[in-house]
Amino acid sequence: MPKGKYVRRIDNLGRICVPISIRRKLGVMEGGRLEFFLEGDKLIARECTASCDCCHEPAEDLCAVGGMMLCSQCLEKMKGDIEKMSGR
């Protein structure tokens, strides 16, 4: 098998395990995101541009909240909504 070529099985949910050496080269670790697209007959995977899970806008100031990645604007809006709900 040529160097850098990996074979992986696809499980019944369509998942594959990306080898650690590839994840390291892409800079993607556990919890990271990959985006997939087709280019002719090739499946391309690359690190996903960081974006807010709420507004879906690209952002560099993301903060992890309850399993979501939120930008500062959405985080502030959420804080304000929580304060309103708690009667402050």
N, CA, C and O atoms as CSV, one atom per row, in Angstrom:
chain,resi,resn,atom,element,x,y,z
A,1,MET,N,N,0.853,-1.176,0.000
A,1,MET,CA,C,0.000,0.000,0.000
A,1,MET,C,C,0.898,1.239,0.000
A,1,MET,O,O,1.832,1.316,0.799
A,2,PRO,N,N,0.632,2.212,-0.885
A,2,PRO,CA,C,1.462,3.414,-0.932
A,2,PRO,C,C,1.441,4.169,0.388
A,2,PRO,O,O,0.449,4.142,1.117
A,3,LYS,N,N,2.550,4.846,0.687
A,3,LYS,CA,C,2.643,5.634,1.915
A,3,LYS,C,C,1.550,6.710,1.906
A,3,LYS,O,O,1.343,7.389,0.900
A,4,GLY,N,N,0.866,6.852,3.023
A,4,GLY,CA,C,-0.187,7.851,3.143
A,4,GLY,C,C,-1.552,7.376,2.667
A,4,GLY,O,O,-2.514,8.144,2.684
A,5,LYS,N,N,-1.648,6.114,2.241
A,5,LYS,CA,C,-2.943,5.587,1.807
A,5,LYS,C,C,-3.517,4.746,2.933
A,5,LYS,O,O,-2.835,3.878,3.478
A,6,TYR,N,N,-4.764,5.002,3.280
A,6,TYR,CA,C,-5.431,4.291,4.365
A,6,TYR,C,C,-6.733,3.699,3.852
A,6,TYR,O,O,-7.403,4.291,3.007
A,7,VAL,N,N,-7.083,2.543,4.362
A,7,VAL,CA,C,-8.360,1.921,4.039
A,7,VAL,C,C,-9.149,1.803,5.334
A,7,VAL,O,O,-8.644,1.278,6.327
A,8,ARG,N,N,-10.373,2.283,5.328
A,8,ARG,CA,C,-11.231,2.217,6.505
A,8,ARG,C,C,-12.599,1.706,6.087
A,8,ARG,O,O,-13.068,1.994,4.985
A,9,ARG,N,N,-13.235,0.950,6.964
A,9,ARG,CA,C,-14.607,0.481,6.717
A,9,ARG,C,C,-15.590,1.563,7.140
A,9,ARG,O,O,-15.336,2.330,8.069
A,10,ILE,N,N,-16.705,1.604,6.445
A,10,ILE,CA,C,-17.800,2.507,6.801
A,10,ILE,C,C,-18.778,1.691,7.629
A,10,ILE,O,O,-19.200,0.613,7.210
A,11,ASP,N,N,-19.150,2.210,8.828
A,11,ASP,CA,C,-20.065,1.438,9.673
A,11,ASP,C,C,-21.508,1.617,9.200
A,11,ASP,O,O,-21.769,2.329,8.231
A,12,ASN,N,N,-22.439,0.962,9.896
A,12,ASN,CA,C,-23.842,0.981,9.466
A,12,ASN,C,C,-24.492,2.356,9.566
A,12,ASN,O,O,-25.578,2.560,9.024
A,13,LEU,N,N,-23.849,3.306,10.249
A,13,LEU,CA,C,-24.362,4.682,10.318
A,13,LEU,C,C,-23.638,5.616,9.347
A,13,LEU,O,O,-23.879,6.823,9.337
A,14,GLY,N,N,-22.742,5.041,8.527
A,14,GLY,CA,C,-22.017,5.846,7.542
A,14,GLY,C,C,-20.771,6.513,8.088
A,14,GLY,O,O,-20.206,7.389,7.433
A,15,ARG,N,N,-20.331,6.119,9.270
A,15,ARG,CA,C,-19.166,6.748,9.893
A,15,ARG,C,C,-17.878,6.047,9.476
A,15,ARG,O,O,-17.858,4.852,9.181
A,16,ILE,N,N,-16.810,6.828,9.464
A,16,ILE,CA,C,-15.474,6.272,9.258
A,16,ILE,C,C,-14.561,6.827,10.335
A,16,ILE,O,O,-14.824,7.885,10.906
A,17,CYS,N,N,-13.496,6.111,10.602
A,17,CYS,CA,C,-12.492,6.583,11.554
A,17,CYS,C,C,-11.361,7.220,10.749
A,17,CYS,O,O,-10.729,6.559,9.925
A,18,VAL,N,N,-11.110,8.501,10.989
A,18,VAL,CA,C,-10.034,9.200,10.291
A,18,VAL,C,C,-8.739,8.952,11.062
A,18,VAL,O,O,-8.667,9.245,12.255
A,19,PRO,N,N,-7.719,8.418,10.396
A,19,PRO,CA,C,-6.463,8.117,11.087
A,19,PRO,C,C,-5.874,9.352,11.767
A,19,PRO,O,O,-5.982,10.468,11.260
A,20,ILE,N,N,-5.251,9.130,12.921
A,20,ILE,CA,C,-4.693,10.227,13.718
A,20,ILE,C,C,-3.667,11.035,12.934
A,20,ILE,O,O,-3.587,12.253,13.094
A,21,SER,N,N,-2.881,10.373,12.088
A,21,SER,CA,C,-1.862,11.109,11.322
A,21,SER,C,C,-2.516,12.125,10.380
A,21,SER,O,O,-1.986,13.218,10.180
A,22,ILE,N,N,-3.658,11.768,9.806
A,22,ILE,CA,C,-4.378,12.705,8.933
A,22,ILE,C,C,-4.993,13.825,9.760
A,22,ILE,O,O,-4.922,14.993,9.377
A,23,ARG,N,N,-5.600,13.471,10.901
A,23,ARG,CA,C,-6.197,14.503,11.761
A,23,ARG,C,C,-5.147,15.490,12.242
A,23,ARG,O,O,-5.406,16.691,12.313
A,24,ARG,N,N,-3.965,14.989,12.571
A,24,ARG,CA,C,-2.884,15.889,13.011
A,24,ARG,C,C,-2.467,16.831,11.886
A,24,ARG,O,O,-2.278,18.025,12.118
A,25,LYS,N,N,-2.322,16.304,10.667
A,25,LYS,CA,C,-1.946,17.153,9.531
A,25,LYS,C,C,-2.996,18.224,9.264
A,25,LYS,O,O,-2.658,19.353,8.909
A,26,LEU,N,N,-4.275,17.871,9.436
A,26,LEU,CA,C,-5.354,18.834,9.233
A,26,LEU,C,C,-5.542,19.753,10.439
A,26,LEU,O,O,-6.206,20.784,10.333
A,27,GLY,N,N,-4.962,19.390,11.580
A,27,GLY,CA,C,-5.160,20.174,12.795
A,27,GLY,C,C,-6.521,19.956,13.413
A,27,GLY,O,O,-7.044,20.842,14.089
A,28,VAL,N,N,-7.111,18.771,13.186
A,28,VAL,CA,C,-8.452,18.467,13.689
A,28,VAL,C,C,-8.336,17.352,14.724
A,28,VAL,O,O,-7.869,16.256,14.413
A,29,MET,N,N,-8.756,17.629,15.934
A,29,MET,CA,C,-8.719,16.625,16.989
A,29,MET,C,C,-10.146,16.291,17.418
A,29,MET,O,O,-11.109,16.755,16.808
A,30,GLU,N,N,-10.274,15.493,18.456
A,30,GLU,CA,C,-11.594,15.082,18.953
A,30,GLU,C,C,-12.481,16.302,19.160
A,30,GLU,O,O,-12.061,17.288,19.767
A,31,GLY,N,N,-13.691,16.233,18.662
A,31,GLY,CA,C,-14.623,17.354,18.770
A,31,GLY,C,C,-14.494,18.346,17.629
A,31,GLY,O,O,-15.346,19.220,17.469
A,32,GLY,N,N,-13.436,18.223,16.832
A,32,GLY,CA,C,-13.250,19.109,15.689
A,32,GLY,C,C,-14.241,18.776,14.592
A,32,GLY,O,O,-14.988,17.803,14.689
A,33,ARG,N,N,-14.243,19.576,13.563
A,33,ARG,CA,C,-15.201,19.400,12.483
A,33,ARG,C,C,-14.479,19.284,11.149
A,33,ARG,O,O,-13.485,19.966,10.898
A,34,LEU,N,N,-14.993,18.415,10.309
A,34,LEU,CA,C,-14.534,18.295,8.936
A,34,LEU,C,C,-15.707,18.599,8.025
A,34,LEU,O,O,-16.848,18.258,8.336
A,35,GLU,N,N,-15.425,19.237,6.905
A,35,GLU,CA,C,-16.462,19.405,5.898
A,35,GLU,C,C,-16.095,18.542,4.709
A,35,GLU,O,O,-14.918,18.392,4.381
A,36,PHE,N,N,-17.097,17.978,4.067
A,36,PHE,CA,C,-16.906,17.063,2.950
A,36,PHE,C,C,-17.569,17.637,1.711
A,36,PHE,O,O,-18.634,18.250,1.793
A,37,PHE,N,N,-16.941,17.436,0.575
A,37,PHE,CA,C,-17.547,17.794,-0.693
A,37,PHE,C,C,-16.948,16.931,-1.784
A,37,PHE,O,O,-15.878,16.346,-1.619
A,38,LEU,N,N,-17.654,16.859,-2.902
A,38,LEU,CA,C,-17.190,16.071,-4.040
A,38,LEU,C,C,-16.488,16.975,-5.031
A,38,LEU,O,O,-16.921,18.096,-5.298
A,39,GLU,N,N,-15.396,16.463,-5.569
A,39,GLU,CA,C,-14.667,17.142,-6.638
A,39,GLU,C,C,-14.466,16.088,-7.723
A,39,GLU,O,O,-13.531,15.289,-7.666
A,40,GLY,N,N,-15.359,16.099,-8.712
A,40,GLY,CA,C,-15.364,15.028,-9.705
A,40,GLY,C,C,-15.775,13.736,-9.026
A,40,GLY,O,O,-16.860,13.648,-8.451
A,41,ASP,N,N,-14.901,12.723,-9.093
A,41,ASP,CA,C,-15.205,11.448,-8.435
A,41,ASP,C,C,-14.440,11.283,-7.127
A,41,ASP,O,O,-14.323,10.171,-6.614
A,42,LYS,N,N,-13.915,12.391,-6.578
A,42,LYS,CA,C,-13.145,12.338,-5.336
A,42,LYS,C,C,-13.923,12.973,-4.185
A,42,LYS,O,O,-14.569,14.008,-4.349
A,43,LEU,N,N,-13.848,12.339,-3.033
A,43,LEU,CA,C,-14.426,12.895,-1.814
A,43,LEU,C,C,-13.332,13.693,-1.128
A,43,LEU,O,O,-12.280,13.148,-0.793
A,44,ILE,N,N,-13.571,14.971,-0.919
A,44,ILE,CA,C,-12.596,15.857,-0.287
A,44,ILE,C,C,-13.060,16.152,1.136
A,44,ILE,O,O,-14.226,16.471,1.368
A,45,ALA,N,N,-12.142,16.043,2.074
A,45,ALA,CA,C,-12.423,16.390,3.473
A,45,ALA,C,C,-11.413,17.441,3.896
A,45,ALA,O,O,-10.223,17.312,3.609
A,46,ARG,N,N,-11.874,18.469,4.570
A,46,ARG,CA,C,-10.962,19.493,5.083
A,46,ARG,C,C,-11.524,20.039,6.382
A,46,ARG,O,O,-12.705,19.881,6.692
A,47,GLU,N,N,-10.645,20.685,7.131
A,47,GLU,CA,C,-11.081,21.274,8.389
A,47,GLU,C,C,-12.168,22.296,8.095
A,47,GLU,O,O,-12.049,23.112,7.181
A,48,CYS,N,N,-13.209,22.235,8.874
A,48,CYS,CA,C,-14.345,23.134,8.702
A,48,CYS,C,C,-13.997,24.509,9.260
A,48,CYS,O,O,-13.386,24.625,10.322
A,49,THR,N,N,-14.393,25.551,8.528
A,49,THR,CA,C,-14.209,26.908,9.015
A,49,THR,C,C,-15.022,27.083,10.293
A,49,THR,O,O,-16.200,26.729,10.344
A,50,ALA,N,N,-14.394,27.624,11.307
A,50,ALA,CA,C,-15.076,27.805,12.584
A,50,ALA,C,C,-16.265,28.749,12.414
A,50,ALA,O,O,-16.121,29.862,11.906
A,51,SER,N,N,-17.441,28.291,12.844
A,51,SER,CA,C,-18.633,29.131,12.758
A,51,SER,C,C,-19.506,28.882,13.985
A,51,SER,O,O,-19.423,27.837,14.630
A,52,CYS,N,N,-20.332,29.858,14.282
A,52,CYS,CA,C,-21.236,29.809,15.424
A,52,CYS,C,C,-22.350,28.794,15.158
A,52,CYS,O,O,-22.933,28.784,14.074
A,53,ASP,N,N,-22.647,27.944,16.139
A,53,ASP,CA,C,-23.715,26.956,16.000
A,53,ASP,C,C,-25.101,27.604,16.039
A,53,ASP,O,O,-26.089,26.964,15.678
A,54,CYS,N,N,-25.182,28.856,16.469
A,54,CYS,CA,C,-26.474,29.540,16.564
A,54,CYS,C,C,-26.763,30.351,15.295
A,54,CYS,O,O,-27.786,30.133,14.645
A,55,CYS,N,N,-25.879,31.279,14.939
A,55,CYS,CA,C,-26.121,32.141,13.773
A,55,CYS,C,C,-25.431,31.625,12.512
A,55,CYS,O,O,-25.701,32.111,11.414
A,56,HIS,N,N,-24.546,30.648,12.665
A,56,HIS,CA,C,-23.825,30.008,11.555
A,56,HIS,C,C,-22.870,30.942,10.822
A,56,HIS,O,O,-22.429,30.633,9.715
A,57,GLU,N,N,-22.548,32.075,11.424
A,57,GLU,CA,C,-21.587,33.008,10.829
A,57,GLU,C,C,-20.175,32.578,11.207
A,57,GLU,O,O,-19.951,32.109,12.323
A,58,PRO,N,N,-19.215,32.732,10.289
A,58,PRO,CA,C,-17.818,32.434,10.640
A,58,PRO,C,C,-17.373,33.340,11.779
A,58,PRO,O,O,-17.699,34.528,11.792
A,59,ALA,N,N,-16.637,32.792,12.728
A,59,ALA,CA,C,-16.179,33.584,13.872
A,59,ALA,C,C,-14.907,32.977,14.449
A,59,ALA,O,O,-14.707,31.763,14.415
A,60,GLU,N,N,-14.054,33.843,14.976
A,60,GLU,CA,C,-12.834,33.375,15.623
A,60,GLU,C,C,-12.956,33.413,17.141
A,60,GLU,O,O,-12.125,32.840,17.846
A,61,ASP,N,N,-13.990,34.087,17.647
A,61,ASP,CA,C,-14.163,34.275,19.095
A,61,ASP,C,C,-15.191,33.304,19.669
A,61,ASP,O,O,-16.033,33.701,20.475
A,62,LEU,N,N,-15.131,32.044,19.263
A,62,LEU,CA,C,-16.125,31.065,19.700
A,62,LEU,C,C,-15.877,30.598,21.127
A,62,LEU,O,O,-14.736,30.457,21.567
A,63,CYS,N,N,-16.979,30.362,21.839
A,63,CYS,CA,C,-16.935,29.891,23.222
A,63,CYS,C,C,-17.824,28.652,23.324
A,63,CYS,O,O,-18.948,28.650,22.823
A,64,ALA,N,N,-17.322,27.599,23.972
A,64,ALA,CA,C,-18.096,26.367,24.137
A,64,ALA,C,C,-19.110,26.545,25.259
A,64,ALA,O,O,-18.750,26.886,26.385
A,65,VAL,N,N,-20.386,26.310,24.941
A,65,VAL,CA,C,-21.470,26.420,25.917
A,65,VAL,C,C,-22.413,25.240,25.723
A,65,VAL,O,O,-23.089,25.148,24.699
A,66,GLY,N,N,-22.462,24.348,26.688
A,66,GLY,CA,C,-23.383,23.218,26.633
A,66,GLY,C,C,-23.284,22.393,25.359
A,66,GLY,O,O,-24.304,21.975,24.811
A,67,GLY,N,N,-22.080,22.159,24.886
A,67,GLY,CA,C,-21.894,21.365,23.680
A,67,GLY,C,C,-22.051,22.148,22.385
A,67,GLY,O,O,-21.961,21.575,21.299
A,68,MET,N,N,-22.285,23.454,22.489
A,68,MET,CA,C,-22.404,24.312,21.309
A,68,MET,C,C,-21.235,25.284,21.277
A,68,MET,O,O,-20.666,25.616,22.317
A,69,MET,N,N,-20.882,25.735,20.089
A,69,MET,CA,C,-19.868,26.770,19.929
A,69,MET,C,C,-20.594,28.051,19.537
A,69,MET,O,O,-21.233,28.115,18.487
A,70,LEU,N,N,-20.490,29.087,20.400
A,70,LEU,CA,C,-21.219,30.334,20.181
A,70,LEU,C,C,-20.268,31.507,20.009
A,70,LEU,O,O,-19.232,31.581,20.670
A,71,CYS,N,N,-20.632,32.440,19.100
A,71,CYS,CA,C,-19.856,33.670,18.937
A,71,CYS,C,C,-20.224,34.631,20.068
A,71,CYS,O,O,-21.198,34.411,20.789
A,72,SER,N,N,-19.442,35.687,20.214
A,72,SER,CA,C,-19.672,36.619,21.323
A,72,SER,C,C,-21.036,37.298,21.229
A,72,SER,O,O,-21.671,37.538,22.256
A,73,GLN,N,N,-21.506,37.616,20.000
A,73,GLN,CA,C,-22.818,38.269,19.871
A,73,GLN,C,C,-23.944,37.343,20.319
A,73,GLN,O,O,-24.835,37.768,21.054
A,74,CYS,N,N,-23.915,36.089,19.887
A,74,CYS,CA,C,-24.970,35.147,20.284
A,74,CYS,C,C,-24.894,34.832,21.776
A,74,CYS,O,O,-25.919,34.656,22.434
A,75,LEU,N,N,-23.674,34.763,22.303
A,75,LEU,CA,C,-23.506,34.515,23.731
A,75,LEU,C,C,-24.102,35.658,24.544
A,75,LEU,O,O,-24.789,35.414,25.536
A,76,GLU,N,N,-23.851,36.900,24.140
A,76,GLU,CA,C,-24.421,38.054,24.849
A,76,GLU,C,C,-25.942,38.072,24.739
A,76,GLU,O,O,-26.631,38.383,25.711
A,77,LYS,N,N,-26.467,37.742,23.563
A,77,LYS,CA,C,-27.919,37.692,23.384
A,77,LYS,C,C,-28.517,36.623,24.293
A,77,LYS,O,O,-29.557,36.835,24.916
A,78,MET,N,N,-27.854,35.477,24.360
A,78,MET,CA,C,-28.341,34.386,25.201
A,78,MET,C,C,-28.313,34.793,26.680
A,78,MET,O,O,-29.244,34.493,27.427
A,79,LYS,N,N,-27.249,35.469,27.094
A,79,LYS,CA,C,-27.165,35.948,28.484
A,79,LYS,C,C,-28.315,36.904,28.784
A,79,LYS,O,O,-28.943,36.818,29.839
A,80,GLY,N,N,-28.588,37.820,27.846
A,80,GLY,CA,C,-29.694,38.764,28.027
A,80,GLY,C,C,-31.034,38.054,28.123
A,80,GLY,O,O,-31.869,38.411,28.953
A,81,ASP,N,N,-31.245,37.048,27.277
A,81,ASP,CA,C,-32.491,36.266,27.318
A,81,ASP,C,C,-32.641,35.551,28.640
A,81,ASP,O,O,-33.740,35.493,29.193
A,82,ILE,N,N,-31.548,35.003,29.161
A,82,ILE,CA,C,-31.591,34.283,30.443
A,82,ILE,C,C,-31.912,35.259,31.571
A,82,ILE,O,O,-32.696,34.948,32.468
A,83,GLU,N,N,-31.296,36.447,31.518
A,83,GLU,CA,C,-31.586,37.449,32.560
A,83,GLU,C,C,-33.045,37.877,32.534
A,83,GLU,O,O,-33.662,38.061,33.583
A,84,LYS,N,N,-33.604,38.040,31.320
A,84,LYS,CA,C,-35.023,38.397,31.195
A,84,LYS,C,C,-35.912,37.304,31.769
A,84,LYS,O,O,-36.892,37.583,32.460
A,85,MET,N,N,-35.561,36.058,31.477
A,85,MET,CA,C,-36.361,34.919,31.968
A,85,MET,C,C,-36.279,34.772,33.471
A,85,MET,O,O,-37.232,34.313,34.100
A,86,SER,N,N,-35.143,35.158,34.066
A,86,SER,CA,C,-34.987,35.006,35.511
A,86,SER,C,C,-35.511,36.232,36.252
A,86,SER,O,O,-35.467,36.267,37.482
A,87,GLY,N,N,-36.010,37.245,35.525
A,87,GLY,CA,C,-36.626,38.403,36.148
A,87,GLY,C,C,-35.650,39.452,36.632
A,87,GLY,O,O,-35.991,40.222,37.530
A,88,ARG,N,N,-34.477,39.517,36.090
A,88,ARG,CA,C,-33.492,40.540,36.502
A,88,ARG,C,C,-33.688,41.822,35.780
A,88,ARG,O,O,-32.948,42.778,36.009
